[in-house]
Amino acid sequence: MTTATIDVKALNGLLAEKRKECDRLVGTFKTDEKGRFDLSREQFEDYRKTVREAEEIKGLIDATRAHESFGAYLDGSDESSEAARNAALPRGGDMESKSLGDLFVESEALQRARERGFDDSASFTTRIEGKSIFNFSAGTVTTQALGSVQNLGISEMARRRMHIRDLFPKSSTKAAVLSGLRETGWVNRAKQIRQRTAADGTSPATGSASDKWGRVPKSELTLKPVLFPIAEIGHALDAHKNILSDDGRLKTFINNRMVEGVKYTEDWDLLHSVGDGEHLTGFFETEGIQTYDCSTADKWSVQIRRAVTKAMLAEYEPSGIILSPTMWEHVEVEEDKNGQFRVAVAVAIGAEKRVWRLQLVETTAMSDDFFMLGAFGMGAQLHDRESVSVRVSSENATNFEDGIVTFRADERVALEIVRPESFVIGKWAVPA
């Protein structure tokens, strides 16, 4: 006696056929001059029967999937599920994804290498990126170790260093080069339009045969085709192989040395990189970015506010500002005539740094002489071709003899600046 099984794929095929039949029947329905359906009783019965059969197939598919779900649960281990363990954790704060260091330490590739004692007779190589994909390669054989969705858990959001990329909404691309149009000028001539005008096209209509229909005015938008290259940012570091056995030290090394190394250079390149067709063109090197020379008559925070107005005149509302740590200190400790701090910043865990409603990033990639603000996401966009990934290999140069492993971190990004006028680079002036 054999056990019957239900083929969900076949049921999906039947459901698709029923859908086509329903679409065909609806196409035979006619409407009268008032927009009401005009169909025969046979048409109505056929349509209702087909829909009922489709509902039965859909119900069978749902029941089969539920069957498979609790069957997999019963066949699983007696250990508590990831969801149950996560539910037992203390709650509070915002949702935060795990760092690349956490993902690396928890990867199955690293665990198997540890069980093997990091035997160098089979090369230990693993790659980790933000997409939670791990692989372990030995020679020409590649085995997928983890490719499913990973529960990242919920933990209190720690104070983390903000980078310029955090000002942009998330965007990704699969292209090798981005081609776009950059706005270099805009003349807005929109106005109220008369239905009829005199022969001159502007005066009120006279009622004579020489009157004309009112014509909508034409605005002008100057566009320039621009190519935005995908640039690679990366570096490598050697470490003693014993670091692979020390979880805490390994996480710190990956997060603070490998990943932060890439992100700091990314900050600098987004501001200052000189484009040459292969490298990014940073904001300071982009033609059309507005400049503002601050006045000594204004305090630090007032200088920022006046630059905000300059950006608003470009019709794009600024959303973020970039300062050096030294200049943010000057702004933050600025006092009014009563000795009170002028800029109030929430100190609760997870609070955002803001000034004049702008999201703030302080970075040493910005010099103490300048600041920059603008419409991040609207006037410019950062596209990820490949998010930051970390690779480690025991086979590189003399690694075997020296007992070391080589870590490599890299990413591929493109900076698209479509409305340069929506950004303002301000030059600080020491308040008198």
N, C-alpha and C positions, 0 to 999 in steps of 0.2 A: 504494500500500500504506500503510495507516494504522498508527500505533503504538498498541497497546492500553495502557490505563491502568486501574489498580485504584482503585475508589471506596471509600475507607475509611469514609465516612459510611454508604454502603449496607451495607457489611459489619457495621458496628455495629448497624444495624437488624436484619439477619439474626440476629446474636448475641443481641439482645434478644428476638427471637421464640423462639429456641431455649431461652432461659432461662425464658420463660413456659411453654413446653411441658414443660420439666423440672419446674417447680413444679406444673403440672397433674397430671403423672404421679405425683409424690410424694403429692399429695393423694388419689389413689385407693388408696394402700397402706393395708392394715389391719393391726392388731396383735391377737394373741390375749390371753387372760386373764393370761399371764405377761409381756406386753410385747414379745413377739417378732413380727417382721414376718411376715404371712401374705399372700403374693402369688403370682400364677400365673407360669409361665415366660414367657408372652407379655408380661405387664407388665414383667418383668425385662429381656427382650430389647429392648422398646421404649425403656425408660429408658436402658439402656446405649448403644443406637444414637444416641439424641438427644444424650447427653453427649459421645459420640465426635465427632459432627458439630459440636457447639459448640466442642470443642477444636480441630478443624481450622480453623474460622473464626477463632478467637482466634489460632492460629499464623500464619494468613495476614495478619491485621492487624499482628501484631508484626513479621513479615518486611517488610511494606510500609513501616512506619515506619522500620525500620532502613535500608531502601533509600533513603528520602527523606533520612535523616540523612547517610549517606556521600555521597549525590549533592550535597547542599548544601555539604558540605566540599570536594568536588572542584571545584565551581563557584565557590568563594570565592576571595578574594585570596591571594597568596603570602605575605602578612605573617603573622607568628606570631600565634596566637590570644590572646585575653585570658587564657585559662587558662594557656597556655604562658608568657606574660610574667609572670603572677602566680607560676607555679611557680619561676621563676628568681629571685624576690625572696628575700632572707635571711629565715629563719624565726625565730620567738621571740616570746614574749609572748602576749597574748590577742587574739582577733578584735575588731576595732574598725571601726565603720562610718565612712564618710567624712562630713565635716562638710558643712553646707549651703553653706559657702564653696567647698569642693572641687567639689561638684555643680554649682554655678553656673558656675564657671570652665570646667568640662568640658562644659557643655551645648552642644548643636548650635545652639541659638538665639543664644547669645552669639557663637559662631564665625561664623555667617552674618552677624550684625550687624557684626562686625569686617571681614569681607571687603567689606562694603558701605561701610565707612568710617564707620559709625554715621550714615548719611544720615538726617537728621531729616525728610526728605520722607515717609518711611514710619516711623511710630511704632515704636520698639523697646520692647516690653513682654514680660517673661517672668516666670513664677511658678515658684518652687521650694519643695518641701516634702519632708518625710521619706519620702514615698512614691515618690520618684524620678520624678516626672512633670514634664515641661517642656512649655511651649507658647509659641509666638511669634505675636503678634497684630498685624495691621496693618489698621486699619479694622474691617471686620466679618468678615474672613477669619481663621480659626484653623486652624493646621496642627499636628498632633501630631508633635513632633520626636523624642521618646524615650518609649516606654511599655513597653519590655520589661524583664525582670529585669536588674539591673546587678550585675556582679561587684565587690564592695566591697573585695576584697583582704584580706590579712592583714598586720598591722603590729604592732609592739610598742606596748602600751597606754601612752600617755603619762599623766602625772599631770594629771588634769582636775578642774575645779571640780565638786564634788558639789552637787546641788540637792535640795530637799525632795522633788520628784517622783521622785528616784532611790530613795527609801525605799518607794515603792509598786510592786507588780507592775503590769505593763503592762495597760491596759484601754482599750477604745474603745467608742464608742456612736454611733448614728445618730439618736438622739432629739433633740428640741428642748428638752424638759424631762424630768427624771428624777423619778419618783414612787416613794417608798419608805417603809419603816417604821423608826422609830428606837426602840431598846430604852431605856426610861426606868426600868425596875425589874424585878427577878427574885427570886422566892422559891422556893428549891429544896426540895421536900418528899419527894424520892425516899427510899425505905427498903425494908427487907426485908418481904415480905408473907407472912402465914400463909395456908395453903389454907383453913382453917376457924378461926373465932373464936367466942367467946361472944357473947351477945346484945348486949353493949356495944360490940362491934366491935373491941376491943383485947385482951381477955383470951384465954388459951388456950381452945380448944374444950372443952366439957364432955361432948359426945356426945349431948346432948339435942336435941329437935326445934327448940329455940329458937336453936341455933347458926346462924351466918351464914357465907357465903362471904367470904373475905378480900377487901377492897376496896383497890384501888390508890389512894394519896393523890394529890391534884391539886396541882401546883405552879402558881405564878402568874407570868405574864410580861406586863408592862405595855408596850404599844406605842403609838407616836404617829405618825400619818401626816405625812410631811414631803415637800415639794417641793424638789428640788435644781436650781437653774437652770443653764443653759449660759451661761457668761460669756465675753466676748471680751476678750483682752488684746493690745494692739498699740501700735505707734508708727511714726513716719516720720522719715527723715533725708534731707537734701539733700547731694549730693557733686558735685564737678566731674566732667564727663563723661570726663575723661582717666583716671579711676580704673578704667574698664572695660577699659583697655588694659594695666593693671598687675596681673598675676595675684596676686602675693604681697600687695600692698596691698588688693586686692579681697577676698581670702579673709579677711584680718584684719578688715576693715571689717564684713563680713557676720557672722563668728563672734563677734567681741568687742564689736561695737556693736549690731548689729541683733538677733541671737539672744539674746545675754546680757542685753540690755535687757529683752526679754520675760520671760526666765527669772527675773531678779532680782525684777521686779514680781510674777511668779507666786509666788515665795517669800514675799514680803511679804503678798500677798493670802491665801494659804493659812493664814497665821497670824492676820492682823489684819483682814481685810476684813469690813465690817458688811453682812450680807445684807439686801436690800430687795426680794427677788423677782426681781431682774435680776442683782445682784452675788452673788459667792460669800459664804458665811458661814464665816469663818475659825475656827480652833480656839479662839482666845482669846474669840471672840464666841458660841461654841456652849454652850448650856445643858447642864449635866450633866458637863462636863469636870472631873475631879478636880483639886484643888490641894494643894500640900504646902509648908509653911513649914519650910525647913531650919533646923537648929540650929547655933549657933556652936561647939558641942562637937564637931562632926564636920568632918573635912577635906573638901575639894571632892569627891573621888571617892566618899567615904562618903555624902555628901548625895545623890549620884546613885543609889547602891545602895539607899538607903532609899526613894526615890521608885519604884524598880523594884518593890519589895515591895508598895507601895500599888497599883500597876497590876496585879500578879499576883493580888491579892485580888479583882479584878473578873473573874477566871477567863479572862482573855485575856493570853497571854504577850507582853510588849512586844518589838518587833523593831528599833526605831530611836530615836535621840535627836537633838535639834537644839540646838546651842549657838551662842553668839556667838563670833567668833574670839578675843576677849580672854579669855573664860571658858574656852575650850578650852586656851588657853595656860596658865592657872592650873592646870587639871587635869593637863596633860601634863608640867609641870615640878615637880609636887608631889613632895616627897621624904619618905622615911620617917626613922626615928630614926638610921639608919646613913648617911644622905646619899644613898641610892639612889632613883632615880625609881620611884614607885609604879605608874605606868601605862606599860606597855611597848607600843610601837606598832612594827610591822614597817616597816622603811625601804626594803625592796626595791621596785623599780619595779612599779607596779600594785597595791601592797598596799592593803588597805582599812583605814580608820580605824575602830577599835572600842574601846569601853569597856564593861566588864561584859557582854560578848557582844552588845552592841548596835551596829548599823551607825550611824555618826556622820556628821552633816552640820553643818558650821560655816558660818554665813551672817550677814551684817550685818543681815539682816531680823529677827533675834532680838536683843532688847536685852540688855545686860549684867546686868540684874536677874533674868532668868528663864531657864529651860531647859524643854524639853518632850520627853517620851518617850511611847511607846505602841505599840499593835499596828497598824502600818501594813499595809493589805491585808486585815486581818480586821475591825478595828474601824472602819476608814474606807477609802475607795477614791477614787482620782483617775481620772476618765474623760476621755479625749481625744475631743472631737467633731471637731476639726480640729487636727492637729499643727502645730507651728511652721512657717510658710511665709514665704518672702521674695519680694516682687515688686519689680521695678524698672521705671520708666517714664520716657521722655524727654518726655512730655507732661503737664505739671502747672503751672498758673499761668504764670509767666514763664520756665519752664525753657529754652525755645528761645532767648530773648534773652540769658539769663544763662549759657548753656552748661553747665547742670547737669542731673543726673538725680535722681529721687526714689526712695528705697528705702522699702519698707513691710514690716514684719514683724508677724505676728499669729498668734494661736492661739485656740481655743475649748475650754474645759475645764469640768468640773463636779466639785465636791468633795462626796462622799457620806459623811457621818459617821453610822453606824448604831449604834455602841456607844460613846457618849461616855465612859463610865466606864473604858474601856480606855486612856484617855489621861490623863496627869498633867502639870500645869504646876507646876514647882517654882520657888520663890523663893529665890534664893541667900542664904546668911548667911555673912559673913566669918568664917572659922575663928578661934577665940580663940588 
